[in-house]
Each structure stands twice: as C-alpha cells, then as structure tokens.
C-alpha cells in the first residue's frame, strides 16, 4: 500500500493536534486554594456536599473582582482554576 502526500499531510495534522491536546492538559490554570484557617469554612462546605457554585460566592468577600489582576478572567467560577489544596 502506497501513501500519497495527502495521507501524510493528514497524519501529520492528526499528530500535531494530539500533541497540542496532550501538552495542554498538564497546564495549571491557577494556584491551589491554600489549606489555611481563612479557607477552612469553604473546605468544610465542600466536604459536607456543598455545591461548588454556592461555595464560590463566599470568595468575593475576601477577593473582590476589582482587586484581582487585570489579566484575571471576569468570571466567578473560582474553583474551575483554583483547586482545593
């Protein structure tokens, strides 16, 4: 069986996509939530089955959006990027 140029180009593109996907999965989006006294209430809520969306509402009390770095996403889905430590 002989491979044409189109076959090789398709295979190269497929390998490139796989490399990008695999390398992108290891990227850490943000620092973990510290395991300290300030965050214990949030860890307790999560341990008791609290919904992530409800727990994240408490983040605003100490981390208002206006005080976050300019490059920070303007969403209040903290635990998508900041995992419990």
N, C-alpha and C positions, 0 to 999 in steps of 0.2 A: 504494500500500500504506500502510495506516494503522497506527501503533504504538499499542498500548494502554499503560496505566500499568504493567502487569506487565512488558511488554517493556522499557520504560525503566528500571524498577527492576532487572531482571536485568542490563541493560547497565551500569548504574551500579555494581552489585555486582561485576561482572566487571572493570571498570576499576579499582575500589578494590583488588581482590585483586592485579591486575597491578602497581599502584603499590607496594603493600606488598612484593611479591616483589622488584621491581627495586630499590627503596630498600634492602632488607635485604641484597642481595648485595654491596654495597660496604662493609659494616661489617667493620672489622678486629677480630678477636677478642682478640688479644694481641700484645705486642711480638715482633718477629723475634728469633730466636736470634742473638746477636752473633757476628760473624766475628772472634773473638779466639783467643789461644793456649789458653784454657781449654776452648774448644769444638771445636778442630781435630780431636781424636780422633773426635768424633761425625760431623763433616763427612766425614772420611776413610772411616769405616764406611759412610756413606750412598753415597759416591762409588764404593765397591767393591761396591755391591749389597746392603749390609746391610738387613735388614728394619726398618722403622720401629719396630715393636713391640719388637724386640730392642735397638735403639739407645736407645730411650726409657728402658730400665731403668737406664742409666747416669746419667740426670738426677737420680735420687734421691740419688746420692752427694753432690751439692752442694746440691740443692734438696729437702730432705725435706718431705713433705706438712705436717708440723706447723709449719713455718716459713713456709708460703705464706699470703697474705692470707685472711681469713675468707671473703670472697666468692668465692674461687677454687674451681672445681669439684673435687670429690673423686674425680678420675679420674687415671689415669696415662697419658693419651694426649696427651702434651705437644705433639707436632708437628701435632696437629689444629688448634690455635690459634696456636702459636708456630712460624712457618715459618723454615727456614734462611735467613739473611740473605744 
